[in-house]
Amino acid sequence: MMSLAEVVEAPSLCAVFQATVAACPNVVALRRWEDGHEITWGEYGERVRRIAAGLATLGVRRGDTVAIMLTNRPEFHLVDAAVMHLGATAFSIYNTFTAEQVASLFDSAGNRVAICEQRFADTIRQATAHHPLEHIVCVDASVSDLLSLDALVESADPAFDFEATWRAVDREDLVALIYTSGTTGDPKGVELTHANLLFAVAAKAEQQREFTQEVDEERVISYLPDANLANRFAAHYVPMVTATTVTDVADGRSVLRAFADVHPTTFMGVPMIWYKLKALLEGELASAGGQHALETGLRKARLELAGEPVPVDLAEEYAEVDAAVLAAARARLGVDALVFATSGGAPIAPETLEFLLAVGVRVCEVYGLTESAASGIGNHPDRIRIGTVGQPRGGVEAQLAEDGELLLRSRGVMRGYRNDPEKTAATIDADGWLHTGDIATIDADGYVRIVDRKKDMIINSSGKNLAPTNIENAVKLASPLLSSVVAVGEGRPHIAALLVLDREQAEAFAEQHGIDDRRPEALARDPQVLAAVAEGVRRGNERLSRVEQVRAHTVLPTYWDANGDELTATTKVRRKLVNEKYAAEIESLYA
C-alpha cells in the first residue's frame, strides 16, 4: 500500500488501487450484506481488469463517460473502477429518477454506454428515446436486448493491454462526474479529477488512520446512493487507500440493522441516521440502571466538551457503568467498534451529539461539498466543539466574504460544472476561492459554524433575518414523532412550519396508544398524535427567541424519504419544491 504522502502525489487513483490490490490480495474488499457474498482485493483487481477489457472492446476510451444505475452492490465498485482504469469518467444516476430525468443527464454527460441492473432497464430504455445509446449492460440478469456483464467480459479482446491503459491515466483526467441532487433547480454536473480526489482521500485517510491503527480489520457500510459523492467518497474511493472492507446495503433504510452484523469501524452518517440510533440507544437504556449510566455519561461528556478535566472519581464511575451497561448496549446495536464516525450532509442537533458521546459513540460533525471533492472542514474526535463543523483540514483554507458567505480553497476544488462555464466562474473566483453558498462564522480558534444556506435565509415582514435550520432543529429535537420540519415565513409576520411524521416513530406511537388506522393521512389528523406533536412544538419554541418561534403548524398527511421529491439523498429539504408543492397548506397557516 502507498503511504499517504505517496497517495497525494500519485499518478492517478488507478495507481493507488493497484498498490492496494498488490499489498492486500487476500483481504476482503467487498461484501454484500443481504447474503454475505465476499470479494477479496485480489479478486476485485482481476474482475476490474476483465470488465475494463470488455468495456474497451465496446469502444470506451479515455475521456469518455459511462452511466451507472445500480443499487448499492459490489458490481458498482467493479464497473466504476473498471471505467476509471480506462481513463473514462463514470457518473451514477439516482435510482428514483424518471426516464426524462435520466435522458437529461445523458444529454449533459454525452455518454454512449450505460450499465444498470434489471429493475432499471426499462427506465434506461425509455431514456434512449431522447438520447440514443450504443450499448446497455445489465449486471444481474440476461435480458434479451441487453448485454449481460458476463457476456461483456467474454467479448473482451485478449490483446487489450490493461497495464498500459491504466498507467496512461493522468492526474488531470476526470474520474467522476457527480450530478448534485440540489435543493433547487436542475442537477449540476460537478467534474472531479484524479488530482482532486487524491488530495481529498489522502486527507480523509490520514484522519482515519490516527484512530484505526490498532484495528485489525477496517469496515465501512455503503448505504447512501452512489450518485451522491458522500457515499462514493467514504465507501468507494477512501477504501482504495485504506484497504477497508466495504459492505453494500442495497436498501439504505436497513442500514441500522446492518450495523448489528457489520460492526463498522468507520461510518459517515446523515443526521437522520444518528437521530434513529439515539432513539434505539434510549430504548436500550430505558431501565433504571441505564438511566444512571446515561446521566453519568452526560456529566463526563459535558466536562470534556467544555475542555475541563474529568475528576478521577467520575472517570472511575463512568468506567464502571460503561462496563456494566453502556458497552453491552453499543454491542447489541453494532456501534461498539466505531472509532471514526462523522455526521454531514445537513446540520445535526447538538443534543444528539452530546447524547451519543455520553454513551460512548463519538461522532464528529463535518462539512464538505461535492464541489470541493468532499474535502473541507471537520471536528477532530479529541477536540469536538459541538455546534460547529470543526476546523479546516490540512491543505484547506477557509475565509468569509463580506456578506458572511463561507469560501474554501484547496486542491480538492472541482475543475468546474459540466458544460456551464458561466456558473463555474460564478462559483470559483479568480483567486481559486470556492463560494459555498453557506453563511458562516469563524471563531478565534478557527472553528466554523454554519448559519444556513445563503439562499434559504428567511427575511420576515419586519426585515429580520432568520436561519430556518436553527428553528427546524429545535422543533425536531423536541418531537421524536417528526422526521422533517420546514420553517416558512418569508415576508410574513411570524414563522410557521410544515411537519412530517417519522414512519417508524409514528407507527410505534400508534401501537402504544391503541390507534388502529396507521396510514399517514389518518395519523396526521389523529387527536393523540396532534397533541403529542403540538407539545413537541411548544418545547421546541422554548429553545428559540420570540421572533423564531413557530406560531402555526400543520402535519402533512404523508411520509417523506430520499426516494421522494421533497428530500435530497442526504435528507436535505428541497425548499423551493416544497414551497411550491405545499403552497396551499402554507397559505392556510397564515389565514
GIRAZI-V131721 format. One record per helix or strand. SS is the DSSP state (H for helix, E for strand). FROM is the first residue (numbers start at 1). TO is the last residue. If there is no record, write none. Layout:
# GIRAZI-V131721
ss-><SS,SS>
from-><FROM,FROM>
to-><TO,TO>
This chain:
# GIRAZI-V131721
ss-><H,H,E,E,H,E,H,E,H,E,H,E,E,H,H,E,E,H,E,H,E,H,E,H,H,H,E,H,E,H,E,E,E,E,E,H,E,E,E,H,E,E,H,E,E,H,H,H,H,E,E,E,H,H>
from-><4,13,28,38,41,65,74,89,99,113,118,135,147,149,162,174,189,194,219,229,245,252,266,271,288,312,340,350,363,370,376,390,397,405,416,421,428,434,448,454,458,465,468,482,495,503,520,527,546,550,567,573,575,583>
to-><8,23,32,40,58,69,85,92,109,116,127,138,148,154,167,179,193,212,222,242,248,262,269,284,305,333,343,358,368,372,378,392,400,409,417,427,428,442,453,456,459,466,478,488,501,512,523,541,548,555,567,573,581,589>
